[in-house]
Every structure is written in structure tokens, then in C-alpha cells.
Amino acid sequence: MTNTLTRAARETIKASGLTIRAFILENQGDENWHGDDCGCTDDRCIGFHHEEHEECGCLPVLIEETKKQMSRRALLENADVALEAMSLEELAHLRAAIEGQISDSVQWMRKYGFWTWESIAQRLGVTKQAAQQRYGRVR
């Protein structure tokens, strides 16, 4: 079933700088909108999260997440070219910066109880023990 975005949802999406087509492709994987009319990817949003005459609080968050996702993909698509042009010293500096950011993120997530060691290990593609050994102490 294909739904139609409301005029308000379309205006909100356009005002964010995204095209309707890009928003739909990014969130649905094809050119048909299968989410709710309000712009939420949950096709039960109207009547569950809010009433039909109320604004959808999901849409602004979804728009920001969509923009981040598109930016990440564009960065990754161009990363190989950029990395090939870097010197060994620049690559080493980049690796240190990335490792520092990973360490800071792990420490923050552990400090505020957002992620378990199992979850961190899974995201890093290592064992729980390896994650704890590498990031378990404050740096």
C-alpha cells in the first residue's frame, strides 16, 4: 500500500533542504511512501502518536536523522579517494584521532549507562573482553 504525504509534511521536508524524492528513497528504499501521511515512517503514527489534526513530532527528528545518514554515506563514498591521497603520517594522525573519538564515545556511553560492554563490542566488531581491555579504563 502506498500512502501520500500531507501538504504540511511535504512543506516541512522541503523547508529542511531535502527533496521529497530523496526523503522517500532514504527512508523507504524505493520511490513509494509506505509510512504515515504525516511523514513518519511508522504507518500507524496518526491515531497512535498524535491525532490527525495535530503536528507529527516524529518528522523533524526523522528529517535530521535522514540528513545525517545521507551525509555519512556521501563521506564514506568519497573516503577511499581521500585516503589514497594521504601520506603515511597523515593516515597515522587520522587513526589516532579516530581512536581518540572512539575511546571518548565508549567512555561517555558507559558513564551514562547507555551501552553495555556486549553492545559496544558488537558495534566495534570485537569481543566483549577485547572492548573492555582496550576501552575499559579512563584515558
N, CA, C and O atoms as a DFTB+ gen file, in Angstrom:
556 C
 N C O
     1  1       0.838      -1.180       0.000
     2  2       0.000       0.000       0.000
     3  2       0.883       1.243       0.000
     4  3       1.822       1.336       0.790
     5  1       0.593       2.177      -0.862
     6  2       1.322       3.434      -0.940
     7  2       0.470       4.538      -0.344
     8  3      -0.680       4.728      -0.741
     9  1       1.035       5.266       0.607
    10  2       0.354       6.391       1.229
    11  2       0.817       7.677       0.563
    12  3       1.721       7.668      -0.272
    13  1       0.196       8.764       0.936
    14  2       0.555      10.073       0.401
    15  2       0.920      10.995       1.554
    16  3       0.213      11.049       2.561
    17  1       2.011      11.713       1.410
    18  2       2.405      12.683       2.429
    19  2       1.456      13.874       2.397
    20  3       1.039      14.320       1.328
    21  1       1.123      14.380       3.568
    22  2       0.268      15.559       3.636
    23  2       1.031      16.778       3.117
    24  3       2.257      16.762       3.014
    25  1       0.291      17.819       2.798
    26  2       0.898      19.070       2.341
    27  2       1.855      19.605       3.421
    28  3       2.955      20.058       3.105
    29  1       1.438      19.552       4.681
    30  2       2.285      20.052       5.772
    31  2       3.593      19.259       5.853
    32  3       4.663      19.837       6.045
    33  1       3.502      17.930       5.708
    34  2       4.709      17.092       5.748
    35  2       5.631      17.431       4.593
    36  3       6.843      17.543       4.775
    37  1       5.062      17.595       3.397
    38  2       5.863      17.935       2.218
    39  2       6.552      19.295       2.395
    40  3       7.719      19.450       2.035
    41  1       5.843      20.262       2.939
    42  2       6.418      21.589       3.158
    43  2       7.554      21.536       4.181
    44  3       8.586      22.184       4.011
    45  1       7.351      20.762       5.237
    46  2       8.385      20.618       6.269
    47  2       9.635      19.978       5.687
    48  3      10.751      20.418       5.963
    49  1       9.449      18.952       4.889
    50  2      10.586      18.262       4.265
    51  2      11.323      19.214       3.323
    52  3      12.548      19.314       3.373
    53  1      10.587      19.905       2.475
    54  2      11.205      20.845       1.528
    55  2      11.938      21.969       2.262
    56  3      13.031      22.365       1.858
    57  1      11.339      22.481       3.337
    58  2      11.959      23.568       4.109
    59  2      13.283      23.133       4.736
    60  3      14.139      23.968       5.026
    61  1      13.448      21.828       4.943
    62  2      14.689      21.317       5.540
    63  2      15.829      21.263       4.532
    64  3      16.985      21.059       4.905
    65  1      15.502      21.445       3.256
    66  2      16.519      21.369       2.220
    67  2      16.554      20.033       1.493
    68  3      17.294      19.869       0.523
    69  1      15.758      19.086       1.956
    70  2      15.671      17.782       1.287
    71  2      14.598      17.833       0.205
    72  3      13.623      18.577       0.314
    73  1      14.791      17.045      -0.822
    74  2      13.706      16.881      -1.787
    75  2      12.789      15.777      -1.269
    76  3      13.209      14.922      -0.489
    77  1      11.554      15.805      -1.703
    78  2      10.600      14.760      -1.301
    79  2      11.115      13.406      -1.771
    80  3      11.067      12.426      -1.027
    81  1      11.603      13.352      -2.995
    82  2      12.112      12.094      -3.557
    83  2      13.268      11.540      -2.719
    84  3      13.282      10.353      -2.394
    85  1      14.236      12.392      -2.369
    86  2      15.382      11.945      -1.577
    87  2      14.931      11.450      -0.205
    88  3      15.424      10.430       0.279
    89  1      14.004      12.161       0.420
    90  2      13.487      11.763       1.730
    91  2      12.835      10.382       1.654
    92  3      13.075       9.524       2.503
    93  1      12.009      10.180       0.630
    94  2      11.310       8.903       0.490
    95  2      12.293       7.777       0.175
    96  3      12.226       6.711       0.786
    97  1      13.196       8.002      -0.766
    98  2      14.178       6.970      -1.115
    99  2      15.026       6.569       0.090
   100  3      15.290       5.387       0.311
   101  1      15.442       7.553       0.851
   102  2      16.303       7.274       2.005
   103  2      15.575       6.482       3.091
   104  3      16.175       5.642       3.762
   105  1      14.299       6.751       3.255
   106  2      13.554       6.127       4.354
   107  2      12.728       4.918       3.945
   108  3      12.317       4.137       4.804
   109  1      12.476       4.748       2.652
   110  2      11.636       3.637       2.211
   111  2      12.380       2.659       1.309
   112  3      11.970       1.505       1.181
   113  1      13.463       3.101       0.685
   114  2      14.224       2.227      -0.188
   115  2      13.692       2.165      -1.605
   116  3      14.326       1.572      -2.477
   117  1      12.552       2.762      -1.846
   118  2      12.017       2.877      -3.202
   119  2      11.313       4.225      -3.308
   120  3      11.375       5.028      -2.376
   121  1      10.658       4.480      -4.410
   122  2      10.055       5.798      -4.620
   123  2       8.625       5.913      -4.110
   124  3       7.964       6.923      -4.352
   125  1       8.147       4.910      -3.418
   126  2       6.783       4.927      -2.872
   127  2       6.821       5.153      -1.373
   128  3       7.624       4.546      -0.664
   129  1       5.962       6.018      -0.901
   130  2       5.871       6.288       0.535
   131  2       4.955       5.251       1.179
   132  3       3.780       5.141       0.829
   133  1       5.505       4.499       2.118
   134  2       4.746       3.460       2.817
   135  2       4.488       3.838       4.274
   136  3       3.824       3.102       5.003
   137  1       5.017       4.987       4.692
   138  2       4.805       5.439       6.058
   139  2       3.455       6.124       6.198
   140  3       2.596       6.022       5.322
   141  1       3.280       6.826       7.318
   142  2       2.015       7.513       7.550
   143  2       1.987       8.839       6.785
   144  3       3.029       9.360       6.387
   145  1       0.802       9.366       6.592
   146  2       0.624      10.602       5.818
   147  2       1.354      11.792       6.438
   148  3       1.702      12.740       5.734
   149  1       1.586      11.749       7.751
   150  2       2.217      12.866       8.456
   151  2       3.724      12.948       8.209
   152  3       4.359      13.931       8.590
   153  1       4.302      11.919       7.572
   154  2       5.736      11.924       7.297
   155  2       6.528      10.975       8.176
   156  3       7.736      10.826       7.993
   157  1       5.875      10.341       9.115
   158  2       6.531       9.372       9.985
   159  2       6.626       8.036       9.253
   160  3       5.699       7.654       8.537
   161  1       7.726       7.331       9.424
   162  2       7.886       6.035       8.763
   163  2       6.979       4.968       9.375
   164  3       6.754       3.926       8.761
   165  1       6.468       5.212      10.555
   166  2       5.513       4.302      11.200
   167  2       4.135       4.566      10.594
   168  3       3.575       5.645      10.785
   169  1       3.591       3.603       9.876
   170  2       2.319       3.835       9.186
   171  2       1.117       3.862      10.127
   172  3      -0.024       3.971       9.678
   173  1       1.371       3.764      11.430
   174  2       0.298       3.864      12.426
   175  2       0.426       5.117      13.280
   176  3      -0.203       5.215      14.334
   177  1       1.233       6.077      12.838
   178  2       1.541       7.252      13.650
   179  2       0.289       8.068      13.986
   180  3       0.031       8.384      15.148
   181  1      -0.488       8.405      12.939
   182  2      -1.713       9.167      13.180
   183  2      -2.690       8.261      13.929
   184  3      -2.998       7.151      13.495
   185  1      -3.160       8.765      15.054
   186  2      -4.068       7.981      15.890
   187  2      -3.353       7.231      17.002
   188  3      -3.984       6.777      17.957
   189  1      -2.027       7.100      16.877
   190  2      -1.258       6.412      17.918
   191  2      -0.321       7.385      18.625
   192  3      -0.358       7.501      19.850
   193  1       0.529       8.094      17.851
   194  2       1.439       9.082      18.428
   195  2       0.791      10.453      18.557
   196  3       1.137      11.233      19.445
   197  1      -0.151      10.741      17.666
   198  2      -0.832      12.035      17.685
   199  2      -2.135      11.900      16.914
   200  3      -2.348      10.939      16.175
   201  1      -2.993      12.880      17.105
   202  2      -4.276      12.886      16.383
   203  2      -4.072      13.480      14.989
   204  3      -3.067      14.144      14.735
   205  1      -5.006      13.247      14.108
   206  2      -4.877      13.664      12.714
   207  2      -4.669      15.167      12.554
   208  3      -3.919      15.594      11.677
   209  1      -5.318      15.966      13.381
   210  2      -5.207      17.427      13.272
   211  2      -3.961      17.986      13.967
   212  3      -3.686      19.181      13.857
   213  1      -3.208      17.153      14.672
   214  2      -2.007      17.585      15.381
   215  2      -0.767      17.365      14.514
   216  3      -0.743      16.507      13.632
   217  1       0.260      18.169      14.794
   218  2       1.522      18.040      14.081
   219  2       2.272      16.796      14.563
   220  3       2.216      16.443      15.741
   221  1       2.966      16.145      13.646
   222  2       3.752      14.947      13.975
   223  2       5.107      15.364      14.549
   224  3       5.881      16.050      13.880
   225  1       5.390      14.958      15.767
   226  2       6.682      15.257      16.386
   227  2       7.806      14.388      15.861
   228  3       8.979      14.688      16.080
   229  1       7.460      13.317      15.172
   230  2       8.466      12.400      14.630
   231  2       9.193      13.003      13.427
   232  3      10.388      12.773      13.246
   233  1       8.481      13.770      12.611
   234  2       9.024      14.225      11.336
   235  2      10.298      15.060      11.471
   236  3      11.257      14.776      10.753
   237  1      10.373      16.066      12.339
   238  2      11.620      16.832      12.440
   239  2      12.819      15.958      12.833
   240  3      13.924      16.150      12.326
   241  1      12.597      15.014      13.721
   242  2      13.669      14.107      14.138
   243  2      14.071      13.213      12.966
   244  3      15.258      13.009      12.710
   245  1      13.088      12.689      12.269
   246  2      13.348      11.834      11.117
   247  2      14.098      12.593      10.023
   248  3      14.985      12.032       9.379
   249  1      13.756      13.840       9.814
   250  2      14.454      14.656       8.815
   251  2      15.927      14.804       9.200
   252  3      16.805      14.629       8.355
   253  1      16.203      15.122      10.451
   254  2      17.596      15.279      10.896
   255  2      18.367      13.971      10.769
   256  3      19.520      13.972      10.336
   257  1      17.747      12.864      11.140
   258  2      18.401      11.560      11.009
   259  2      18.657      11.229       9.541
   260  3      19.695      10.661       9.201
   261  1      17.720      11.581       8.681
   262  2      17.874      11.350       7.242
   263  2      19.050      12.137       6.704
   264  3      19.847      11.608       5.930
   265  1      19.169      13.394       7.102
   266  2      20.280      14.232       6.647
   267  2      21.620      13.672       7.127
   268  3      22.589      13.644       6.369
   269  1      21.674      13.229       8.376
   270  2      22.907      12.644       8.916
   271  2      23.280      11.376       8.147
   272  3      24.441      11.173       7.791
   273  1      22.304      10.548       7.900
   274  2      22.521       9.297       7.185
   275  2      23.052       9.574       5.776
   276  3      23.983       8.908       5.323
   277  1      22.473      10.537       5.095
   278  2      22.910      10.883       3.744
   279  2      24.326      11.462       3.761
   280  3      25.121      11.178       2.865
   281  1      24.645      12.269       4.772
   282  2      25.987      12.840       4.899
   283  2      27.021      11.755       5.156
   284  3      28.100      11.757       4.564
   285  1      26.678      10.827       6.046
   286  2      27.597       9.717       6.331
   287  2      27.882       8.914       5.069
   288  3      29.032       8.578       4.786
   289  1      26.848       8.610       4.322
   290  2      27.024       7.820       3.108
   291  2      27.900       8.569       2.097
   292  3      28.781       7.970       1.480
   293  1      27.662       9.867       1.926
   294  2      28.467      10.654       0.995
   295  2      29.934      10.673       1.443
   296  3      30.841      10.569       0.617
   297  1      30.154      10.804       2.739
   298  2      31.516      10.799       3.267
   299  2      32.194       9.463       3.000
   300  3      33.344       9.426       2.561
   301  1      31.495       8.374       3.261
   302  2      32.070       7.054       3.042
   303  2      32.319       6.773       1.560
   304  3      33.302       6.123       1.204
   305  1      31.437       7.258       0.708
   306  2      31.617       7.047      -0.737
   307  2      32.860       7.743      -1.253
   308  3      33.461       7.289      -2.227
   309  1      33.258       8.837      -0.619
   310  2      34.431       9.594      -1.048
   311  2      35.676       9.299      -0.224
   312  3      36.751       9.822      -0.520
   313  1      35.547       8.466       0.807
   314  2      36.660       8.214       1.720
   315  2      37.831       7.521       1.036
   316  3      38.981       7.873       1.296
   317  1      37.573       6.551       0.175
   318  2      38.653       5.823      -0.482
   319  2      39.563       6.750      -1.276
   320  3      40.787       6.633      -1.216
   321  1      38.963       7.664      -2.015
   322  2      39.742       8.603      -2.823
   323  2      40.583       9.493      -1.920
   324  3      41.763       9.720      -2.184
   325  1      39.975       9.990      -0.867
   326  2      40.695      10.876       0.053
   327  2      41.828      10.138       0.757
   328  3      42.927      10.675       0.897
   329  1      41.569       8.918       1.196
   330  2      42.593       8.152       1.909
   331  2      43.774       7.811       1.012
   332  3      44.917       7.823       1.470
   333  1      43.523       7.510      -0.244
   334  2      44.602       7.184      -1.180
   335  2      45.554       8.356      -1.373
   336  3      46.734       8.159      -1.665
   337  1      45.053       9.563      -1.212
   338  2      45.877      10.752      -1.428
   339  2      46.664      11.154      -0.180
   340  3      47.485      12.068      -0.247
   341  1      46.436      10.501       0.941
   342  2      47.079      10.900       2.186
   343  2      48.437      10.222       2.356
   344  3      48.648       9.096       1.906
   345  1      49.350      10.933       3.016
   346  2      50.658      10.368       3.325
   347  2      50.529       9.439       4.528
   348  3      49.509       9.430       5.216
   349  1      51.577       8.660       4.768
   350  2      51.577       7.744       5.911
   351  2      51.417       8.507       7.224
   352  3      50.704       8.059       8.123
   353  1      52.072       9.646       7.334
   354  2      51.975      10.454       8.550
   355  2      50.553      10.968       8.753
   356  3      50.037      10.964       9.871
   357  1      49.921      11.412       7.659
   358  2      48.545      11.890       7.758
   359  2      47.597      10.765       8.152
   360  3      46.673      10.974       8.938
   361  1      47.823       9.577       7.610
   362  2      46.994       8.424       7.968
   363  2      47.162       8.062       9.440
   364  3      46.188       7.734      10.118
   365  1      48.401       8.122       9.932
   366  2      48.655       7.825      11.347
   367  2      47.965       8.842      12.245
   368  3      47.408       8.485      13.284
   369  1      48.001      10.107      11.846
   370  2      47.328      11.160      12.611
   371  2      45.814      10.935      12.610
   372  3      45.154      11.090      13.638
   373  1      45.275      10.570      11.453
   374  2      43.841      10.292      11.341
   375  2      43.450       9.105      12.217
   376  3      42.428       9.142      12.901
   377  1      44.273       8.049      12.193
   378  2      44.000       6.876      13.026
   379  2      43.971       7.256      14.508
   380  3      43.092       6.807      15.245
   381  1      44.917       8.070      14.944
   382  2      44.958       8.493      16.349
   383  2      43.716       9.308      16.710
   384  3      43.147       9.144      17.789
   385  1      43.308      10.180      15.804
   386  2      42.113      10.995      16.052
   387  2      40.867      10.115      16.138
   388  3      40.018      10.317      17.006
   389  1      40.762       9.154      15.248
   390  2      39.605       8.250      15.258
   391  2      39.606       7.403      16.524
   392  3      38.564       7.241      17.160
   393  1      40.754       6.866      16.892
   394  2      40.840       6.064      18.116
   395  2      40.452       6.895      19.343
   396  3      39.762       6.409      20.239
   397  1      40.902       8.145      19.372
   398  2      40.539       9.028      20.478
   399  2      39.042       9.271      20.535
   400  3      38.451       9.285      21.615
   401  1      38.424       9.463      19.371
   402  2      36.984       9.687      19.322
   403  2      36.217       8.440      19.751
   404  3      35.220       8.536      20.467
   405  1      36.680       7.279      19.317
   406  2      36.038       6.028      19.729
   407  2      36.139       5.864      21.239
   408  3      35.159       5.520      21.900
   409  1      37.320       6.110      21.778
   410  2      37.520       5.992      23.224
   411  2      36.612       6.950      23.993
   412  3      35.987       6.562      24.980
   413  1      36.542       8.198      23.540
   414  2      35.673       9.182      24.193
   415  2      34.208       8.741      24.136
   416  3      33.480       8.865      25.120
   417  1      33.786       8.232      22.990
   418  2      32.396       7.783      22.828
   419  2      32.086       6.615      23.752
   420  3      31.038       6.587      24.396
   421  1      32.995       5.653      23.816
   422  2      32.782       4.492      24.685
   423  2      32.709       4.937      26.135
   424  3      31.826       4.502      26.874
   425  1      33.634       5.806      26.551
   426  2      33.636       6.285      27.942
   427  2      32.336       7.008      28.281
   428  3      31.766       6.808      29.353
   429  1      31.876       7.845      27.363
   430  2      30.642       8.597      27.591
   431  2      29.452       7.646      27.691
   432  3      28.630       7.767      28.599
   433  1      29.363       6.709      26.765
   434  2      28.241       5.767      26.775
   435  2      28.244       4.891      28.024
   436  3      27.184       4.576      28.565
   437  1      29.410       4.503      28.474
   438  2      29.490       3.702      29.702
   439  2      29.158       4.561      30.926
   440  3      28.440       4.115      31.821
   441  1      29.675       5.782      30.966
   442  2      29.455       6.667      32.113
   443  2      27.968       6.917      32.345
   444  3      27.504       6.930      33.485
   445  1      27.231       7.114      31.262
   446  2      25.815       7.414      31.386
   447  2      24.920       6.195      31.203
   448  3      23.699       6.324      31.125
   449  1      25.523       5.018      31.136
   450  2      24.772       3.773      31.117
   451  2      23.980       3.475      29.865
   452  3      23.007       2.722      29.915
   453  1      24.378       4.055      28.735
   454  2      23.629       3.835      27.506
   455  2      23.920       2.482      26.869
   456  3      23.007       1.845      26.343
   457  1      25.169       2.030      26.904
   458  2      25.531       0.791      26.230
   459  2      26.180      -0.179      27.207
   460  3      26.907       0.221      28.116
   461  1      25.909      -1.436      27.005
   462  2      26.596      -2.487      27.750
   463  2      27.901      -2.788      27.027
   464  3      28.094      -2.368      25.886
   465  1      28.794      -3.512      27.685
   466  2      30.035      -3.905      27.013
   467  2      29.742      -4.816      25.824
   468  3      30.451      -4.776      24.819
   469  1      28.704      -5.632      25.938
   470  2      28.333      -6.500      24.816
   471  2      27.933      -5.660      23.600
   472  3      28.332      -5.957      22.474
   473  1      27.149      -4.616      23.837
   474  2      26.695      -3.746      22.764
   475  2      27.865      -2.991      22.129
   476  3      27.936      -2.852      20.908
   477  1      28.772      -2.512      22.962
   478  2      29.951      -1.804      22.460
   479  2      30.801      -2.745      21.618
   480  3      31.225      -2.390      20.518
   481  1      31.047      -3.930      22.131
   482  2      31.858      -4.916      21.408
   483  2      31.247      -5.241      20.051
   484  3      31.955      -5.327      19.048
   485  1      29.942      -5.419      20.025
   486  2      29.259      -5.732      18.768
   487  2      29.441      -4.600      17.756
   488  3      29.713      -4.855      16.583
   489  1      29.294      -3.366      18.202
   490  2      29.439      -2.217      17.306
   491  2      30.868      -2.068      16.785
   492  3      31.080      -1.608      15.663
   493  1      31.839      -2.456      17.599
   494  2      33.242      -2.340      17.206
   495  2      33.742      -3.577      16.462
   496  3      34.840      -3.565      15.905
   497  1      32.947      -4.634      16.452
   498  2      33.349      -5.862      15.760
   499  2      34.429      -6.629      16.480
   500  3      35.268      -7.277      15.854
   501  1      34.410      -6.553      17.824
   502  2      35.385      -7.272      18.651
   503  2      34.646      -8.029      19.742
   504  3      33.425      -7.925      19.860
   505  1      35.380      -8.783      20.533
   506  2      34.761      -9.482      21.656
   507  2      34.551      -8.502      22.806
   508  3      35.151      -7.428      22.847
   509  1      33.694      -8.894      23.728
   510  2      33.441      -8.083      24.920
   511  2      34.748      -7.865      25.685
   512  3      35.036      -6.758      26.141
   513  1      35.526      -8.928      25.816
   514  2      36.797      -8.850      26.547
   515  2      37.753      -7.867      25.859
   516  3      38.408      -7.072      26.533
   517  1      37.838      -7.914      24.532
   518  2      38.726      -7.002      23.808
   519  2      38.290      -5.548      23.997
   520  3      39.130      -4.666      24.178
   521  1      36.996      -5.301      23.956
   522  2      36.488      -3.940      24.159
   523  2      36.811      -3.444      25.563
   524  3      37.242      -2.305      25.742
   525  1      36.602      -4.297      26.552
   526  2      36.896      -3.908      27.941
   527  2      38.389      -3.652      28.134
   528  3      38.772      -2.697      28.810
   529  1      39.221      -4.486      27.551
   530  2      40.665      -4.307      27.697
   531  2      41.137      -3.009      27.048
   532  3      41.990      -2.307      27.591
   533  1      40.577      -2.701      25.892
   534  2      41.032      -1.527      25.159
   535  2      40.440      -0.228      25.688
   536  3      41.137       0.784      25.752
   537  1      39.159      -0.241      26.070
   538  2      38.466       0.993      26.423
   539  2      37.940       1.026      27.849
   540  3      37.247       1.971      28.226
   541  1      38.253       0.018      28.646
   542  2      37.685      -0.089      29.984
   543  2      38.250       0.870      30.994
   544  3      37.634       1.102      32.035
   545  1      39.382       1.422      30.722
   546  2      39.976       2.384      31.654
   547  2      39.882       3.792      31.084
   548  3      39.855       3.972      29.867
   549  1      39.833       4.770      31.944
   550  2      39.767       6.159      31.501
   551  2      41.115       6.551      30.942
   552  3      42.147       6.314      31.569
   553  1      41.112       7.151      29.765
   554  2      42.373       7.557      29.113
   555  2      42.630       9.018      29.318
   556  3      43.639       9.540      28.844
